[in-house]
């Protein structure tokens, strides 16, 4: 993907994959694991909010439609 939004999704998916892989390998129960999950959810929420605002801005016109 070449768009900035597409790159953001790709990076978010990469973070999710890393988190999933590291969680699966964490046999000692790292104390930071819970916080990492919380932060990943926060990142996801921020990205979703940003994408929604961009979509709204691109698809909302300040002009009145002509009859």
Predicted model as a PDB file, atoms N, CA, C, CB and O in Angstrom, pLDDT in the B-factor column:
MODEL        1                                                                  
ATOM      1  N   UNK A   1       0.848  -1.184   0.000  1.00 39.00           N  
ATOM      2  CA  UNK A   1       0.000   0.000   0.000  1.00 39.00           C  
ATOM      3  C   UNK A   1       0.885   1.236   0.000  1.00 39.00           C  
ATOM      4  CB  UNK A   1      -0.960   0.004   1.221  1.00 39.00           C  
ATOM      5  O   UNK A   1       1.951   1.259   0.616  1.00 39.00           O  
ATOM      6  N   UNK A   2       0.429   2.248  -0.692  1.00 42.00           N  
ATOM      7  CA  UNK A   2       1.245   3.444  -0.776  1.00 42.00           C  
ATOM      8  C   UNK A   2       0.670   4.621  -0.014  1.00 42.00           C  
ATOM      9  CB  UNK A   2       1.431   3.821  -2.194  1.00 42.00           C  
ATOM     10  O   UNK A   2       1.386   5.589   0.241  1.00 42.00           O  
ATOM     11  N   UNK A   3      -0.592   4.570   0.354  1.00 52.00           N  
ATOM     12  CA  UNK A   3      -1.182   5.699   1.071  1.00 52.00           C  
ATOM     13  C   UNK A   3      -0.737   5.709   2.524  1.00 52.00           C  
ATOM     14  CB  UNK A   3      -2.711   5.648   0.989  1.00 52.00           C  
ATOM     15  O   UNK A   3      -0.371   4.673   3.081  1.00 52.00           O  
ATOM     16  N   UNK A   4      -0.770   6.883   3.129  1.00 53.00           N  
ATOM     17  CA  UNK A   4      -0.376   7.006   4.536  1.00 53.00           C  
ATOM     18  C   UNK A   4      -1.295   6.179   5.424  1.00 53.00           C  
ATOM     19  CB  UNK A   4      -0.397   8.480   4.978  1.00 53.00           C  
ATOM     20  O   UNK A   4      -0.831   5.545   6.372  1.00 53.00           O  
ATOM     21  N   UNK A   5      -2.573   6.178   5.135  1.00 55.00           N  
ATOM     22  CA  UNK A   5      -3.512   5.387   5.914  1.00 55.00           C  
ATOM     23  C   UNK A   5      -3.229   3.899   5.786  1.00 55.00           C  
ATOM     24  CB  UNK A   5      -4.933   5.683   5.482  1.00 55.00           C  
ATOM     25  O   UNK A   5      -3.300   3.160   6.768  1.00 55.00           O  
ATOM     26  N   UNK A   6      -2.908   3.463   4.578  1.00 62.00           N  
ATOM     27  CA  UNK A   6      -2.578   2.066   4.357  1.00 62.00           C  
ATOM     28  C   UNK A   6      -1.326   1.657   5.098  1.00 62.00           C  
ATOM     29  CB  UNK A   6      -2.412   1.797   2.891  1.00 62.00           C  
ATOM     30  O   UNK A   6      -1.249   0.549   5.629  1.00 62.00           O  
ATOM     31  N   UNK A   7      -0.343   2.543   5.139  1.00 67.00           N  
ATOM     32  CA  UNK A   7       0.885   2.244   5.870  1.00 67.00           C  
ATOM     33  C   UNK A   7       0.607   2.159   7.364  1.00 67.00           C  
ATOM     34  CB  UNK A   7       1.958   3.308   5.586  1.00 67.00           C  
ATOM     35  O   UNK A   7       1.196   1.335   8.063  1.00 67.00           O  
ATOM     36  N   UNK A   8      -0.297   3.014   7.857  1.00 62.00           N  
ATOM     37  CA  UNK A   8      -0.650   2.978   9.270  1.00 62.00           C  
ATOM     38  C   UNK A   8      -1.303   1.663   9.645  1.00 62.00           C  
ATOM     39  CB  UNK A   8      -1.572   4.129   9.613  1.00 62.00           C  
ATOM     40  O   UNK A   8      -1.021   1.101  10.703  1.00 62.00           O  
ATOM     41  N   UNK A   9      -2.175   1.174   8.778  1.00 68.00           N  
ATOM     42  CA  UNK A   9      -2.827  -0.105   9.035  1.00 68.00           C  
ATOM     43  C   UNK A   9      -1.795  -1.218   9.014  1.00 68.00           C  
ATOM     44  CB  UNK A   9      -3.937  -0.377   8.000  1.00 68.00           C  
ATOM     45  O   UNK A   9      -1.824  -2.104   9.868  1.00 68.00           O  
ATOM     46  N   UNK A  10      -0.890  -1.185   8.059  1.00 85.00           N  
ATOM     47  CA  UNK A  10       0.153  -2.203   7.962  1.00 85.00           C  
ATOM     48  C   UNK A  10       1.014  -2.203   9.218  1.00 85.00           C  
ATOM     49  CB  UNK A  10       1.024  -1.968   6.718  1.00 85.00           C  
ATOM     50  O   UNK A  10       1.341  -3.268   9.741  1.00 85.00           O  
ATOM     51  N   UNK A  11       1.377  -1.054   9.695  1.00 88.00           N  
ATOM     52  CA  UNK A  11       2.187  -0.966  10.906  1.00 88.00           C  
ATOM     53  C   UNK A  11       1.415  -1.440  12.129  1.00 88.00           C  
ATOM     54  CB  UNK A  11       2.667   0.463  11.117  1.00 88.00           C  
ATOM     55  O   UNK A  11       1.980  -2.097  13.003  1.00 88.00           O  
ATOM     56  N   UNK A  12       0.143  -1.117  12.198  1.00 89.00           N  
ATOM     57  CA  UNK A  12      -0.683  -1.574  13.310  1.00 89.00           C  
ATOM     58  C   UNK A  12      -0.798  -3.096  13.286  1.00 89.00           C  
ATOM     59  CB  UNK A  12      -2.082  -0.925  13.254  1.00 89.00           C  
ATOM     60  O   UNK A  12      -0.712  -3.745  14.328  1.00 89.00           O  
ATOM     61  N   UNK A  13      -0.993  -3.661  12.101  1.00 92.00           N  
ATOM     62  CA  UNK A  13      -1.053  -5.118  11.987  1.00 92.00           C  
ATOM     63  C   UNK A  13       0.273  -5.749  12.401  1.00 92.00           C  
ATOM     64  CB  UNK A  13      -1.412  -5.531  10.551  1.00 92.00           C  
ATOM     65  O   UNK A  13       0.292  -6.806  13.033  1.00 92.00           O  
ATOM     66  N   UNK A  14       1.377  -5.104  12.045  1.00 93.00           N  
ATOM     67  CA  UNK A  14       2.693  -5.603  12.444  1.00 93.00           C  
ATOM     68  C   UNK A  14       2.835  -5.579  13.966  1.00 93.00           C  
ATOM     69  CB  UNK A  14       3.812  -4.767  11.788  1.00 93.00           C  
ATOM     70  O   UNK A  14       3.350  -6.532  14.550  1.00 93.00           O  
ATOM     71  N   UNK A  15       2.390  -4.513  14.609  1.00 91.00           N  
ATOM     72  CA  UNK A  15       2.426  -4.447  16.076  1.00 91.00           C  
ATOM     73  C   UNK A  15       1.566  -5.543  16.700  1.00 91.00           C  
ATOM     74  CB  UNK A  15       1.949  -3.068  16.563  1.00 91.00           C  
ATOM     75  O   UNK A  15       1.965  -6.175  17.678  1.00 91.00           O  
ATOM     76  N   UNK A  16       0.388  -5.763  16.127  1.00 93.00           N  
ATOM     77  CA  UNK A  16      -0.479  -6.821  16.644  1.00 93.00           C  
ATOM     78  C   UNK A  16       0.181  -8.194  16.520  1.00 93.00           C  
ATOM     79  CB  UNK A  16      -1.818  -6.815  15.905  1.00 93.00           C  
ATOM     80  O   UNK A  16       0.125  -9.013  17.438  1.00 93.00           O  
ATOM     81  N   UNK A  17       0.805  -8.427  15.370  1.00 95.00           N  
ATOM     82  CA  UNK A  17       1.472  -9.706  15.139  1.00 95.00           C  
ATOM     83  C   UNK A  17       2.632  -9.897  16.110  1.00 95.00           C  
ATOM     84  CB  UNK A  17       1.973  -9.795  13.692  1.00 95.00           C  
ATOM     85  O   UNK A  17       2.795 -10.975  16.681  1.00 95.00           O  
ATOM     86  N   UNK A  18       3.445  -8.845  16.299  1.00 94.00           N  
ATOM     87  CA  UNK A  18       4.561  -8.919  17.250  1.00 94.00           C  
ATOM     88  C   UNK A  18       4.043  -9.198  18.658  1.00 94.00           C  
ATOM     89  CB  UNK A  18       5.380  -7.607  17.233  1.00 94.00           C  
ATOM     90  O   UNK A  18       4.593 -10.034  19.376  1.00 94.00           O  
ATOM     91  N   UNK A  19       2.998  -8.503  19.041  1.00 94.00           N  
ATOM     92  CA  UNK A  19       2.433  -8.687  20.375  1.00 94.00           C  
ATOM     93  C   UNK A  19       1.937 -10.120  20.542  1.00 94.00           C  
ATOM     94  CB  UNK A  19       1.284  -7.684  20.624  1.00 94.00           C  
ATOM     95  O   UNK A  19       2.200 -10.761  21.560  1.00 94.00           O  
ATOM     96  N   UNK A  20       1.225 -10.613  19.547  1.00 95.00           N  
ATOM     97  CA  UNK A  20       0.718 -11.983  19.608  1.00 95.00           C  
ATOM     98  C   UNK A  20       1.873 -12.986  19.718  1.00 95.00           C  
ATOM     99  CB  UNK A  20      -0.143 -12.292  18.365  1.00 95.00           C  
ATOM    100  O   UNK A  20       1.823 -13.909  20.532  1.00 95.00           O  
ATOM    101  N   UNK A  21       2.908 -12.800  18.898  1.00 96.00           N  
ATOM    102  CA  UNK A  21       4.054 -13.718  18.916  1.00 96.00           C  
ATOM    103  C   UNK A  21       4.809 -13.655  20.239  1.00 96.00           C  
ATOM    104  CB  UNK A  21       5.005 -13.398  17.766  1.00 96.00           C  
ATOM    105  O   UNK A  21       5.184 -14.687  20.795  1.00 96.00           O  
ATOM    106  N   UNK A  22       5.030 -12.448  20.738  1.00 93.00           N  
ATOM    107  CA  UNK A  22       5.748 -12.309  22.005  1.00 93.00           C  
ATOM    108  C   UNK A  22       4.938 -12.858  23.177  1.00 93.00           C  
ATOM    109  CB  UNK A  22       6.093 -10.845  22.255  1.00 93.00           C  
ATOM    110  O   UNK A  22       5.491 -13.456  24.100  1.00 93.00           O  
ATOM    111  N   UNK A  23       3.643 -12.651  23.132  1.00 93.00           N  
ATOM    112  CA  UNK A  23       2.784 -13.190  24.186  1.00 93.00           C  
ATOM    113  C   UNK A  23       2.844 -14.718  24.182  1.00 93.00           C  
ATOM    114  CB  UNK A  23       1.324 -12.705  24.003  1.00 93.00           C  
ATOM    115  O   UNK A  23       2.879 -15.342  25.243  1.00 93.00           O  
ATOM    116  N   UNK A  24       2.857 -15.307  23.014  1.00 95.00           N  
ATOM    117  CA  UNK A  24       2.918 -16.772  22.914  1.00 95.00           C  
ATOM    118  C   UNK A  24       4.249 -17.317  23.445  1.00 95.00           C  
ATOM    119  CB  UNK A  24       2.717 -17.213  21.454  1.00 95.00           C  
ATOM    120  O   UNK A  24       4.298 -18.431  23.966  1.00 95.00           O  
ATOM    121  N   UNK A  25       5.320 -16.541  23.315  1.00 95.00           N  
ATOM    122  CA  UNK A  25       6.651 -16.978  23.752  1.00 95.00           C  
ATOM    123  C   UNK A  25       6.964 -16.628  25.201  1.00 95.00           C  
ATOM    124  CB  UNK A  25       7.695 -16.372  22.867  1.00 95.00           C  
ATOM    125  O   UNK A  25       7.984 -17.060  25.738  1.00 95.00           O  
ATOM    126  N   UNK A  26       6.101 -15.857  25.831  1.00 93.00           N  
ATOM    127  CA  UNK A  26       6.363 -15.366  27.187  1.00 93.00           C  
ATOM    128  C   UNK A  26       6.058 -16.447  28.220  1.00 93.00           C  
ATOM    129  CB  UNK A  26       5.526 -14.104  27.476  1.00 93.00           C  
ATOM    130  O   UNK A  26       4.986 -16.463  28.825  1.00 93.00           O  
ATOM    131  N   UNK A  27       7.010 -17.342  28.408  1.00 93.00           N  
ATOM    132  CA  UNK A  27       6.803 -18.458  29.336  1.00 93.00           C  
ATOM    133  C   UNK A  27       6.999 -18.040  30.796  1.00 93.00           C  
ATOM    134  CB  UNK A  27       7.755 -19.600  28.997  1.00 93.00           C  
ATOM    135  O   UNK A  27       6.575 -18.754  31.705  1.00 93.00           O  
ATOM    136  N   UNK A  28       7.636 -16.893  31.025  1.00 93.00           N  
ATOM    137  CA  UNK A  28       7.896 -16.453  32.393  1.00 93.00           C  
ATOM    138  C   UNK A  28       6.885 -15.441  32.905  1.00 93.00           C  
ATOM    139  CB  UNK A  28       9.265 -15.867  32.480  1.00 93.00           C  
ATOM    140  O   UNK A  28       6.947 -15.048  34.070  1.00 93.00           O  
ATOM    141  N   UNK A  29       5.950 -15.009  32.054  1.00 92.00           N  
ATOM    142  CA  UNK A  29       4.930 -14.052  32.486  1.00 92.00           C  
ATOM    143  C   UNK A  29       5.485 -12.680  32.798  1.00 92.00           C  
ATOM    144  CB  UNK A  29       4.222 -14.576  33.687  1.00 92.00           C  
ATOM    145  O   UNK A  29       5.378 -12.204  33.928  1.00 92.00           O  
ATOM    146  N   UNK A  30       6.076 -12.042  31.807  1.00 93.00           N  
ATOM    147  CA  UNK A  30       6.664 -10.712  31.992  1.00 93.00           C  
ATOM    148  C   UNK A  30       5.625  -9.750  32.564  1.00 93.00           C  
ATOM    149  CB  UNK A  30       7.221 -10.169  30.653  1.00 93.00           C  
ATOM    150  O   UNK A  30       4.497  -9.686  32.075  1.00 93.00           O  
ATOM    151  N   UNK A  31       6.005  -9.005  33.595  1.00 91.00           N  
ATOM    152  CA  UNK A  31       5.048  -8.083  34.219  1.00 91.00           C  
ATOM    153  C   UNK A  31       4.573  -6.980  33.270  1.00 91.00           C  
ATOM    154  CB  UNK A  31       5.673  -7.454  35.447  1.00 91.00           C  
ATOM    155  O   UNK A  31       3.497  -6.418  33.470  1.00 91.00           O  
ATOM    156  N   UNK A  32       5.353  -6.669  32.253  1.00 92.00           N  
ATOM    157  CA  UNK A  32       4.980  -5.614  31.310  1.00 92.00           C  
ATOM    158  C   UNK A  32       3.976  -6.088  30.259  1.00 92.00           C  
ATOM    159  CB  UNK A  32       6.216  -5.081  30.623  1.00 92.00           C  
ATOM    160  O   UNK A  32       3.462  -5.274  29.491  1.00 92.00           O  
ATOM    161  N   UNK A  33       3.694  -7.373  30.213  1.00 92.00           N  
ATOM    162  CA  UNK A  33       2.820  -7.925  29.180  1.00 92.00           C  
ATOM    163  C   UNK A  33       1.419  -7.309  29.226  1.00 92.00           C  
ATOM    164  CB  UNK A  33       2.725  -9.438  29.332  1.00 92.00           C  
ATOM    165  O   UNK A  33       0.857  -6.971  28.184  1.00 92.00           O  
ATOM    166  N   UNK A  34       0.864  -7.166  30.403  1.00 92.00           N  
ATOM    167  CA  UNK A  34      -0.486  -6.602  30.525  1.00 92.00           C  
ATOM    168  C   UNK A  34      -0.518  -5.164  30.024  1.00 92.00           C  
ATOM    169  CB  UNK A  34      -0.969  -6.663  31.986  1.00 92.00           C  
ATOM    170  O   UNK A  34      -1.437  -4.768  29.307  1.00 92.00           O  
ATOM    171  N   UNK A  35       0.489  -4.388  30.408  1.00 95.00           N  
ATOM    172  CA  UNK A  35       0.531  -2.989  29.948  1.00 95.00           C  
ATOM    173  C   UNK A  35       0.715  -2.910  28.441  1.00 95.00           C  
ATOM    174  CB  UNK A  35       1.663  -2.225  30.650  1.00 95.00           C  
ATOM    175  O   UNK A  35       0.150  -2.029  27.793  1.00 95.00           O  
ATOM    176  N   UNK A  36       1.496  -3.818  27.879  1.00 94.00           N  
ATOM    177  CA  UNK A  36       1.684  -3.834  26.423  1.00 94.00           C  
ATOM    178  C   UNK A  36       0.346  -4.076  25.722  1.00 94.00           C  
ATOM    179  CB  UNK A  36       2.713  -4.925  26.014  1.00 94.00           C  
ATOM    180  O   UNK A  36       0.055  -3.447  24.704  1.00 94.00           O  
ATOM    181  N   UNK A  37      -0.462  -4.980  26.262  1.00 94.00           N  
ATOM    182  CA  UNK A  37      -1.785  -5.234  25.692  1.00 94.00           C  
ATOM    183  C   UNK A  37      -2.686  -4.015  25.768  1.00 94.00           C  
ATOM    184  CB  UNK A  37      -2.442  -6.395  26.399  1.00 94.00           C  
ATOM    185  O   UNK A  37      -3.410  -3.708  24.821  1.00 94.00           O  
ATOM    186  N   UNK A  38      -2.642  -3.325  26.891  1.00 96.00           N  
ATOM    187  CA  UNK A  38      -3.442  -2.111  27.067  1.00 96.00           C  
ATOM    188  C   UNK A  38      -2.998  -1.033  26.075  1.00 96.00           C  
ATOM    189  CB  UNK A  38      -3.325  -1.588  28.521  1.00 96.00           C  
ATOM    190  O   UNK A  38      -3.826  -0.375  25.444  1.00 96.00           O  
ATOM    191  N   UNK A  39      -1.698  -0.865  25.949  1.00 95.00           N  
ATOM    192  CA  UNK A  39      -1.183   0.158  25.023  1.00 95.00           C  
ATOM    193  C   UNK A  39      -1.507  -0.170  23.572  1.00 95.00           C  
ATOM    194  CB  UNK A  39       0.326   0.305  25.187  1.00 95.00           C  
ATOM    195  O   UNK A  39      -1.791   0.728  22.780  1.00 95.00           O  
ATOM    196  N   UNK A  40      -1.466  -1.445  23.222  1.00 94.00           N  
ATOM    197  CA  UNK A  40      -1.825  -1.846  21.867  1.00 94.00           C  
ATOM    198  C   UNK A  40      -3.289  -1.514  21.595  1.00 94.00           C  
ATOM    199  CB  UNK A  40      -1.563  -3.352  21.656  1.00 94.00           C  
ATOM    200  O   UNK A  40      -3.624  -1.040  20.509  1.00 94.00           O  
ATOM    201  N   UNK A  41      -4.160  -1.759  22.569  1.00 96.00           N  
ATOM    202  CA  UNK A  41      -5.576  -1.400  22.409  1.00 96.00           C  
ATOM    203  C   UNK A  41      -5.748   0.109  22.262  1.00 96.00           C  
ATOM    204  CB  UNK A  41      -6.398  -1.906  23.606  1.00 96.00           C  
ATOM    205  O   UNK A  41      -6.577   0.567  21.476  1.00 96.00           O  
ATOM    206  N   UNK A  42      -4.963   0.885  23.019  1.00 96.00           N  
ATOM    207  CA  UNK A  42      -5.031   2.340  22.899  1.00 96.00           C  
ATOM    208  C   UNK A  42      -4.576   2.787  21.510  1.00 96.00           C  
ATOM    209  CB  UNK A  42      -4.170   3.012  23.983  1.00 96.00           C  
ATOM    210  O   UNK A  42      -5.196   3.661  20.904  1.00 96.00           O  
ATOM    211  N   UNK A  43      -3.507   2.195  21.012  1.00 92.00           N  
ATOM    212  CA  UNK A  43      -3.022   2.521  19.661  1.00 92.00           C  
ATOM    213  C   UNK A  43      -4.083   2.210  18.618  1.00 92.00           C  
ATOM    214  CB  UNK A  43      -1.730   1.745  19.343  1.00 92.00           C  
ATOM    215  O   UNK A  43      -4.311   2.991  17.695  1.00 92.00           O  
ATOM    216  N   UNK A  44      -4.725   1.066  18.776  1.00 93.00           N  
ATOM    217  CA  UNK A  44      -5.778   0.672  17.845  1.00 93.00           C  
ATOM    218  C   UNK A  44      -6.915   1.684  17.862  1.00 93.00           C  
ATOM    219  CB  UNK A  44      -6.307  -0.728  18.189  1.00 93.00           C  
ATOM    220  O   UNK A  44      -7.417   2.075  16.808  1.00 93.00           O  
ATOM    221  N   UNK A  45      -7.321   2.107  19.047  1.00 95.00           N  
ATOM    222  CA  UNK A  45      -8.416   3.079  19.165  1.00 95.00           C  
ATOM    223  C   UNK A  45      -8.041   4.413  18.525  1.00 95.00           C  
ATOM    224  CB  UNK A  45      -8.788   3.292  20.641  1.00 95.00           C  
ATOM    225  O   UNK A  45      -8.858   5.028  17.840  1.00 95.00           O  
ATOM    226  N   UNK A  46      -6.812   4.859  18.748  1.00 94.00           N  
ATOM    227  CA  UNK A  46      -6.357   6.121  18.167  1.00 94.00           C  
ATOM    228  C   UNK A  46      -6.333   6.027  16.641  1.00 94.00           C  
ATOM    229  CB  UNK A  46      -4.958   6.492  18.706  1.00 94.00           C  
ATOM    230  O   UNK A  46      -6.763   6.954  15.955  1.00 94.00           O  
ATOM    231  N   UNK A  47      -5.836   4.923  16.117  1.00 90.00           N  
ATOM    232  CA  UNK A  47      -5.782   4.743  14.662  1.00 90.00           C  
ATOM    233  C   UNK A  47      -7.180   4.680  14.055  1.00 90.00           C  
ATOM    234  CB  UNK A  47      -5.007   3.471  14.312  1.00 90.00           C  
ATOM    235  O   UNK A  47      -7.424   5.262  12.998  1.00 90.00           O  
ATOM    236  N   UNK A  48      -8.092   3.981  14.714  1.00 92.00           N  
ATOM    237  CA  UNK A  48      -9.462   3.903  14.214  1.00 92.00           C  
ATOM    238  C   UNK A  48     -10.138   5.270  14.232  1.00 92.00           C  
ATOM    239  CB  UNK A  48     -10.273   2.907  15.042  1.00 92.00           C  
ATOM    240  O   UNK A  48     -10.862   5.621  13.301  1.00 92.00           O  
ATOM    241  N   UNK A  49      -9.902   6.038  15.289  1.00 95.00           N  
ATOM    242  CA  UNK A  49     -10.471   7.382  15.376  1.00 95.00           C  
ATOM    243  C   UNK A  49      -9.917   8.275  14.269  1.00 95.00           C  
ATOM    244  CB  UNK A  49     -10.182   8.001  16.754  1.00 95.00           C  
ATOM    245  O   UNK A  49     -10.658   9.013  13.621  1.00 95.00           O  
ATOM    246  N   UNK A  50      -8.609   8.196  14.063  1.00 93.00           N  
ATOM    247  CA  UNK A  50      -7.967   8.996  13.017  1.00 93.00           C  
ATOM    248  C   UNK A  50      -8.528   8.621  11.639  1.00 93.00           C  
ATOM    249  CB  UNK A  50      -6.429   8.796  13.046  1.00 93.00           C  
ATOM    250  O   UNK A  50      -8.857   9.499  10.842  1.00 93.00           O  
ATOM    251  N   UNK A  51      -8.634   7.339  11.368  1.00 91.00           N  
ATOM    252  CA  UNK A  51      -9.150   6.896  10.077  1.00 91.00           C  
ATOM    253  C   UNK A  51     -10.581   7.386   9.864  1.00 91.00           C  
ATOM    254  CB  UNK A  51      -9.093   5.367   9.976  1.00 91.00           C  
ATOM    255  O   UNK A  51     -10.945   7.793   8.761  1.00 91.00           O  
ATOM    256  N   UNK A  52     -11.378   7.345  10.906  1.00 94.00           N  
ATOM    257  CA  UNK A  52     -12.757   7.815  10.798  1.00 94.00           C  
ATOM    258  C   UNK A  52     -12.807   9.315  10.513  1.00 94.00           C  
ATOM    259  CB  UNK A  52     -13.529   7.497  12.081  1.00 94.00           C  
ATOM    260  O   UNK A  52     -13.604   9.769   9.692  1.00 94.00           O  
ATOM    261  N   UNK A  53     -11.951  10.084  11.198  1.00 95.00           N  
ATOM    262  CA  UNK A  53     -11.934  11.534  10.956  1.00 95.00           C  
ATOM    263  C   UNK A  53     -11.458  11.863   9.550  1.00 95.00           C  
ATOM    264  CB  UNK A  53     -11.040  12.234  11.979  1.00 95.00           C  
ATOM    265  O   UNK A  53     -11.983  12.780   8.919  1.00 95.00           O  
ATOM    266  N   UNK A  54     -10.467  11.125   9.050  1.00 93.00           N  
ATOM    267  CA  UNK A  54      -9.986  11.350   7.681  1.00 93.00           C  
ATOM    268  C   UNK A  54     -11.090  11.008   6.696  1.00 93.00           C  
ATOM    269  CB  UNK A  54      -8.714  10.507   7.388  1.00 93.00           C  
ATOM    270  O   UNK A  54     -11.345  11.772   5.765  1.00 93.00           O  
ATOM    271  N   UNK A  55     -11.746   9.873   6.884  1.00 93.00           N  
ATOM    272  CA  UNK A  55     -12.832   9.474   6.003  1.00 93.00           C  
ATOM    273  C   UNK A  55     -13.932  10.527   5.981  1.00 93.00           C  
ATOM    274  CB  UNK A  55     -13.402   8.127   6.436  1.00 93.00           C  
ATOM    275  O   UNK A  55     -14.431  10.890   4.916  1.00 93.00           O  
ATOM    276  N   UNK A  56     -14.307  11.016   7.162  1.00 95.00           N  
ATOM    277  CA  UNK A  56     -15.345  12.043   7.258  1.00 95.00           C  
ATOM    278  C   UNK A  56     -14.919  13.321   6.549  1.00 95.00           C  
ATOM    279  CB  UNK A  56     -15.669  12.339   8.724  1.00 95.00           C  
ATOM    280  O   UNK A  56     -15.710  13.926   5.825  1.00 95.00           O  
ATOM    281  N   UNK A  57     -13.667  13.733   6.757  1.00 94.00           N  
ATOM    282  CA  UNK A  57     -13.175  14.959   6.128  1.00 94.00           C  
ATOM    283  C   UNK A  57     -13.142  14.835   4.604  1.00 94.00           C  
ATOM    284  CB  UNK A  57     -11.779  15.297   6.654  1.00 94.00           C  
ATOM    285  O   UNK A  57     -13.429  15.799   3.894  1.00 94.00           O  
ATOM    286  N   UNK A  58     -12.798  13.673   4.114  1.00 93.00           N  
ATOM    287  CA  UNK A  58     -12.716  13.480   2.668  1.00 93.00           C  
ATOM    288  C   UNK A  58     -14.085  13.364   2.009  1.00 93.00           C  
ATOM    289  CB  UNK A  58     -11.905  12.249   2.361  1.00 93.00           C  
ATOM    290  O   UNK A  58     -14.238  13.672   0.827  1.00 93.00           O  
ATOM    291  N   UNK A  59     -15.067  12.926   2.763  1.00 91.00           N  
ATOM    292  CA  UNK A  59     -16.374  12.680   2.183  1.00 91.00           C  
ATOM    293  C   UNK A  59     -17.443  13.673   2.619  1.00 91.00           C  
ATOM    294  CB  UNK A  59     -16.812  11.309   2.528  1.00 91.00           C  
ATOM    295  O   UNK A  59     -18.628  13.476   2.348  1.00 91.00           O  
ATOM    296  N   UNK A  60     -17.028  14.726   3.284  1.00 87.00           N  
ATOM    297  CA  UNK A  60     -17.952  15.772   3.689  1.00 87.00           C  
ATOM    298  C   UNK A  60     -17.583  17.040   2.925  1.00 87.00           C  
ATOM    299  CB  UNK A  60     -17.912  16.004   5.240  1.00 87.00           C  
ATOM    300  O   UNK A  60     -16.425  17.457   2.905  1.00 87.00           O  
ATOM    301  N   UNK A  61     -18.561  17.625   2.317  1.00 68.00           N  
ATOM    302  CA  UNK A  61     -18.336  18.838   1.536  1.00 68.00           C  
ATOM    303  C   UNK A  61     -18.942  20.030   2.242  1.00 68.00           C  
ATOM    304  CB  UNK A  61     -18.922  18.699   0.126  1.00 68.00           C  
ATOM    305  O   UNK A  61     -20.018  19.942   2.834  1.00 68.00           O  
ATOM    306  N   UNK A  62     -18.232  21.155   2.172  1.00 62.00           N  
ATOM    307  CA  UNK A  62     -18.756  22.394   2.759  1.00 62.00           C  
ATOM    308  C   UNK A  62     -19.779  23.045   1.837  1.00 62.00           C  
ATOM    309  CB  UNK A  62     -17.611  23.378   3.051  1.00 62.00           C  
ATOM    310  O   UNK A  62     -20.524  23.931   2.257  1.00 62.00           O  
ATOM    311  N   UNK A  63     -19.816  22.615   0.603  1.00 55.00           N  
ATOM    312  CA  UNK A  63     -20.727  23.215  -0.369  1.00 55.00           C  
ATOM    313  C   UNK A  63     -22.084  22.548  -0.315  1.00 55.00           C  
ATOM    314  CB  UNK A  63     -20.152  23.119  -1.779  1.00 55.00           C  
ATOM    315  O   UNK A  63     -22.197  21.354  -0.037  1.00 55.00           O  
ATOM    316  N   UNK A  64     -23.111  23.333  -0.584  1.00 53.00           N  
ATOM    317  CA  UNK A  64     -24.459  22.793  -0.672  1.00 53.00           C  
ATOM    318  C   UNK A  64     -24.607  22.108  -2.021  1.00 53.00           C  
ATOM    319  CB  UNK A  64     -25.536  23.908  -0.484  1.00 53.00           C  
ATOM    320  O   UNK A  64     -24.100  22.610  -3.024  1.00 53.00           O  
ATOM    321  N   UNK A  65     -25.295  20.968  -2.065  1.00 57.00           N  
ATOM    322  CA  UNK A  65     -25.497  20.312  -3.359  1.00 57.00           C  
ATOM    323  C   UNK A  65     -26.388  21.170  -4.258  1.00 57.00           C  
ATOM    324  CB  UNK A  65     -26.120  18.909  -3.167  1.00 57.00           C  
ATOM    325  O   UNK A  65     -27.327  21.809  -3.785  1.00 57.00           O  
ATOM    326  N   UNK A  66     -26.088  21.177  -5.533  1.00 58.00           N  
ATOM    327  CA  UNK A  66     -26.899  21.939  -6.473  1.00 58.00           C  
ATOM    328  C   UNK A  66     -28.055  21.071  -6.952  1.00 58.00           C  
ATOM    329  CB  UNK A  66     -26.046  22.435  -7.671  1.00 58.00           C  
ATOM    330  O   UNK A  66     -27.877  19.891  -7.252  1.00 58.00           O  
ATOM    331  N   UNK A  67     -29.257  21.678  -7.022  1.00 58.00           N  
ATOM    332  CA  UNK A  67     -30.438  20.909  -7.441  1.00 58.00           C  
ATOM    333  C   UNK A  67     -30.422  20.549  -8.900  1.00 58.00           C  
ATOM    334  CB  UNK A  67     -31.682  21.676  -7.146  1.00 58.00           C  
ATOM    335  O   UNK A  67     -31.351  19.904  -9.386  1.00 58.00           O  
TER     336      UNK A  67                                                      
ENDMDL                                                                          
END                                                                             
